[in-house]
């Protein structure tokens, strides 16, 4: 049976299209998927179908009829998963670096979705479409750490709403190139698709969407800094783009920090195989009980190895600069 969801629009948005408004509310869905629902009459405002260009108005009642998901055509794959928590509504994993979240061009098999289909025996939500069942949010292929996955449609919708309304606490640990000038800071810089490199993002106040990251320094290292970053928005590549914008790209980032990492490698004789970014903590309300729950994922081995190397270089440089001068005889 299709799932019917009803809600009231709280604030008017005269300059915004209705499909954009719904995409903000349901970020797990693409705009094209939302447009198809609107065109099929599955979305009604005050009981009547609307066009994607409709402007949301305060007080309007919106009905969304979520269709039954189509059977997934993806084959389950027995890929080991590090499960942090699981119940009948959701599963929380510690995603390893190198694992792509869902199928895409060049990554059609052996993704997290394939692994989840095997682990959950097909019991995943279908709200996100059959190509990415259960996926509410994403981590980049080479970013490790905590991810939550929905096992039911109701859980998917509830989790997606929390992400859209910015009620989810997302904490990352990152190692960035150079020494940040301040121990804490706020980065507020809109992010948009890069105009010429379409797989990349960039800071762009004119075309970009609001993006907000706060950070604090955890440890100062040799030509690098270990930081904790909190995401107040969820833009693609947000942490990587924001620290590049500050002039301190992530250590090991081949896309947003090539030059800085080349200089760091030449000076230290060390270069990690991927960007040093780890989703260390996730806090949200359980979609059924409303209970606040927090999950943490420890640093993976390559993150720890990079820290050990940088700390060793730091100790060596400290010893060299503090060694007393030799006595003159």
C-alpha positions, 0 to 999 in steps of 0.5 A, a space after each residue: 500500500 502507498 504511504 501517505 504523508 501530510 504536513 502544513 507549510 510553516 513559512 511562505 517562500 515566494 521566490 522558491 519553486 515547490 520542487 526545490 522546497 520539497 527537495 530541501 525537506 526530503 534531501 535523500 530524493 533527487 529533484 527529478 524524482 520529486 518532479 516525477 511525483 508532482 507530475 504524476 499527481 502524487 503531491 497535492 496542495 490543499 487537496 489539489 495537484 500543483 506544478 513544480 513551479 508553485 510557490 509554497 505559502 504558509 498554512 498550505 496543507 501538503 499531501 505526499 503519496 509515496 508509491 510502493 517501491 519497485 523491487 530492487 534489481 541489484 544483486 546482494 553482495 556479501 561485503 563485511 560491514 562494521 555494524 555499530 547499532 541495529 534494530 528493526 528501523 535502522 542500521 548504523 555502520 562505520 563505513 570504511 574508506 574506499 567503499 562507494 555508498 551507492 551505484 553510479 557510473 564507474 561503480 556499478 557493483 560492490 557498493 554499500 547498497 549491495 552490502 546492505 541488501 545482503 546484510 538486511 536480506 532486502 529489508 530496506 526502505 524504498 523511498 530513495 528509489 531502488 538504486 539506493 534503498 535505505 540511503 538517507 545521507 552519504 559519505 564520499 568514497 574515501 571518507 570513513 565513519 558513521 552512517 545511518 541507513 533506514 530499514 523502513 519507509 517511515 524511518 526513512 522519511 523521519 530521518 530525512 526530515 531531521 537532516 533537512 531541518 538540521 536537527 542531526 549533529 554531525 561531527 568529523 575529525 580531519 587533518 588539514 595542511 598547515 597551521 590554522 591561525 585560530 583555535 576555533 572558527 566558523 566557516 560560512 561560505 556558500 557552495 556550488 558546483 564548479 563551473 568547469 570541473 563538474 565533479 567538483 564543488 567550489 565556494 560561490 556566493 552568487 550561485 551557491 547554497 548556504 554552507 556552515 561549518 564550525 571547527 576547533 583545533 584538537 592538536 597542532 602537528 608538523 605542518 598540519 593540524 588535527 581539527 574537529 569540524 561540526 557540520 550545520 549544513 550538509 553540502 557535497 564535499 563541504 568539509 573539504 571545500 571549506 578548509 580549502 577555502 581557508 587555505 588549509 586543504 585536507 591532508 591527502 586530498 587529491 582533488 582540493 589540495 594537490 599543491 599543498 599536499 605535494 609540498 607537504 610530501 616533499 618536506 615530510 616524505 609522507 603522503 596518505 592514500 586518501 583524504 584524512 576525513 573521518 565522520 567520528 560522531 552522529 547524534 539524532 532522534 530515533 525515528 520511532 521512539 524519539 530518543 536521542 541517540 549518539 554513535 561514535 566510530 574510532 579512527 581507522 588505521 590509516 588515520 592513526 598511521 598518518 597522525 603517528 607519522 606527523 607526531 613523530 616529525 613534530 617530536 623530532 623537530 621539537 627536539 632539534 630546536 630545543 637541544 642546547 648548543 654544544 659546549 665550546 672547548 
